């Protein structure tokens, strides 16, 4: 069996004791907790960076989609304006058609009246 493996099972390799000398168990526990906390925070930070990156990518995609939709809306508004103009022309032509029909009926009546005389 490897010596390092046995030392890890007994609570570590005593690096802290070798480097700093004797450390109070409370301080040792605090240092281990600090070490674990730092590594946990590093992992959380990396995860948060990845999440932020994905969020910014999604925002960029949605901004592009919004720009496309605004262009389409502008085109639709232009078409709507043209549609209103065309509807006005259709109404004007309908009125002109009615007037022409009335005029034709009047001319027909005048022609019939003149023939009867």
Phi, psi and omega per residue, in radians:
X1 nan 2.535 -3.103
X2 -1.277 2.458 -3.106
X3 -1.151 -0.703 3.139
X4 -1.085 -0.649 3.130
X5 -1.125 -0.741 3.125
X6 -1.126 -0.738 3.136
X7 -1.127 -0.648 3.112
X8 -1.138 -0.626 3.123
X9 -1.193 -0.503 -3.132
X10 -1.495 0.034 3.107
X11 2.080 0.210 3.056
X12 2.134 -3.029 -3.069
X13 -1.717 0.106 3.139
X14 1.075 0.526 3.100
X15 -1.060 -0.726 -3.137
X16 -1.053 -0.755 3.122
X17 -1.164 -0.624 3.138
X18 -1.264 -0.673 -3.053
X19 -1.445 -0.753 -3.047
X20 -1.833 -0.162 -3.017
X21 1.535 -2.825 -3.116
X22 -1.198 2.291 3.136
X23 -2.085 2.368 3.088
X24 -1.019 2.432 -3.122
X25 -0.997 -0.624 3.119
X26 -1.111 -0.807 3.120
X27 -1.131 -0.706 3.104
X28 -1.048 -0.758 3.111
X29 -1.116 -0.732 3.100
X30 -1.063 -0.745 -3.141
X31 -1.137 -0.698 3.102
X32 -1.141 -0.757 3.105
X33 -1.093 -0.701 3.096
X34 -1.084 -0.784 3.110
X35 -1.023 -0.831 3.136
X36 -1.106 -0.712 3.125
X37 -1.102 -0.744 3.123
X38 -1.082 -0.795 -3.134
X39 -1.154 -0.661 3.091
X40 -1.102 -0.757 3.137
X41 -1.155 -0.641 3.086
X42 -1.095 -0.742 3.114
X43 -1.136 -0.739 3.120
X44 -1.114 -0.689 3.127
X45 -1.107 -0.764 3.113
X46 -1.089 -0.730 3.114
X47 -1.125 -0.727 3.123
X48 -1.137 -0.690 3.096
X49 -1.072 -0.768 3.130
X50 -1.100 -0.755 3.129
X51 -1.110 -0.747 3.114
X52 -1.109 -0.718 3.118
X53 -1.050 -0.801 3.122
X54 -1.110 -0.688 3.135
X55 -1.130 -0.748 3.120
X56 -1.140 -0.667 3.089
X57 -1.095 -0.737 3.129
X58 -1.141 -0.693 3.109
X59 -1.076 -0.755 3.121
X60 -1.092 -0.731 3.113
X61 -1.093 -0.766 -3.126
X62 -1.199 -0.615 3.070
X63 -1.103 -0.722 3.100
X64 -1.114 -0.722 3.118
X65 -1.132 -0.699 3.107
X66 -1.098 -0.741 3.123
X67 -1.079 -0.749 3.107
X68 -1.089 -0.752 -3.142
X69 -1.148 -0.626 3.097
X70 -1.142 -0.703 3.089
X71 -1.088 -0.770 3.133
X72 -1.110 -0.703 3.108
X73 -1.094 -0.722 3.108
X74 -1.064 -0.766 3.108
X75 -1.079 -0.738 3.131
X76 -1.132 -0.676 3.111
X77 -1.127 -0.685 3.092
X78 -1.106 -0.794 3.119
X79 -1.091 -0.661 3.128
X80 -1.120 -0.712 3.090
X81 -1.114 -0.759 3.096
X82 -1.110 -0.658 3.122
X83 -1.085 -0.737 3.118
X84 -1.094 -0.714 3.113
X85 -1.092 -0.794 -3.138
X86 -1.132 -0.669 3.087
X87 -1.095 -0.680 3.081
X88 -1.091 -0.742 3.118
X89 -1.129 -0.699 3.124
X90 -1.084 -0.778 3.127
X91 -1.087 -0.734 3.119
X92 -1.090 -0.749 3.120
X93 -1.154 -0.631 3.084
X94 -1.104 -0.728 3.111
X95 -1.125 -0.778 3.127
X96 -1.072 -0.695 3.124
X97 -1.094 -0.777 3.117
X98 -1.083 -0.739 3.122
X99 -1.122 -0.725 3.118
X100 -1.119 -0.703 3.096
X101 -1.093 -0.767 3.119
X102 -1.101 -0.709 3.131
X103 -1.131 -0.721 3.114
X104 -1.107 -0.761 3.105
X105 -1.073 -0.739 3.117
X106 -1.097 -0.790 3.108
X107 -1.082 -0.712 3.112
X108 -1.090 -0.750 3.128
X109 -1.115 -0.728 3.124
X110 -1.115 -0.758 3.138
X111 -1.097 -0.724 3.120
X112 -1.155 -0.749 -3.134
X113 -1.101 -0.718 3.137
X114 -1.158 -0.683 -3.140
X115 -1.173 -0.604 -3.117
X116 -1.226 -0.412 -3.121
X117 -1.370 nan nan
